[in-house]
Amino acid sequence: MFSKKEVHLIALSDLGDARDAVSRALSDAPADEAPGLRRAARILDELAERGGEPRVRWARGILERDGVDPVTHEVAAVRALRQELPGLSLLAATRLAREAKLAQQA
């Protein structure tokens, strides 16, 4: 009868677009700008390699910031995620905490 509305966490990433933009800029960059653009390209490549789903990266970031280890303190992890995003259901927060735990263990 009275159910909590689910808040869906959708995380979008423009990382591919950013990598393309830096590559285009590098192709016709003056010599003094090229080293900085190459460094930016390396940073973006590292982020892309690290990969993972953006919503799981978000959850891991929240848990790291709050000092909560989802492996040993799942309940605290769920609580931290729900406090960060009011309206996040218990089910969704539990799923995110478990995915963050799996990512951490990998």
N, C-alpha and C positions, 0 to 999 in steps of 0.2 A: 504494500500500500504506500508507505513512505520510503522511497528508495533514494539513495544519494545519487545525484547526477554524476556521471563519469566525466572527468576532464581528460581529454586525450592530449598527450604530449607529442607534438609533431616538431621535429627538429630538422631544419633544412640546412644544407651545406652548399655554399658557393665556391668551395675549394677548387673544383675543376675550372670554373670560370676565372678565378684568381690566377691559377697556374697558367692558363692560356694568355691572360692579359700580360703577365710578367714576361712570358716567352715572346709575345709580340713586341713588347717594349724593348726587350733585349736585342731583338733582331736588327733594330735601327738606332740603338742607343749610342750616344757619343762615348768616347773612350773613358771619360771620367765618371760616367754613370754605370758603365757595364759591371764593374766589380760589385757594386751594391745590388744590382739587379740579379746577378748570378747568385749572390748570397740569399736574396729573397726567394729565388727559384729553388735553392737547396732546402730552405726552411719549409716551403710549401710541399716539396717532394717528401720530406721527412714526415710531415703531418699526414700526407696521403698514405704513406706506407704504414703509419701507425694505425690508420683506419679505424674500423669499428663503427658501430652505429652511433650517430650523433646523440640519441637520447640516452644511450648507455654511457657515453663519454660525459654527458651532462650529469648523470647520476653519480658517476665515479668522482667527478669534480666536486660535487656537493659533499659527498661522504669524506673525501680527502680534506676538504676545507674544514669540515666539522670534526675531523679526527675520529671518524667512526669506521671500524673495520667490518665490512659486511660478512666476512668469513666467520668471525667469532661473535659478532653482535648484530644478528639479522633484525631483531626487533628494533634496536636503536637506529639501524639503517632505514628501516621502513618509516619510523617516526621522523627522522631527519628529512627524508624526501617529502613526506606529507606536510611538514612544517614549511619547507621551502616553496611548495606549490599547493596552496590551499585548494581544496576541491579534488585533489588527486585521490582516487579511491584506494581503499585498503588493498584490493586485488591488484591494481596497477602498480602501486608502490611496492608491494611484495614481489611482483614480477621483475620490476626494475632492480630492486635490491639483489635478487637472485642472479639476474644477468650481470650486474656489477661484480658480484662474488665470483661468478664463472670467469669473467674477463680478468679479474685480479689473479685467479688461480692459474690462468693460462700462461 
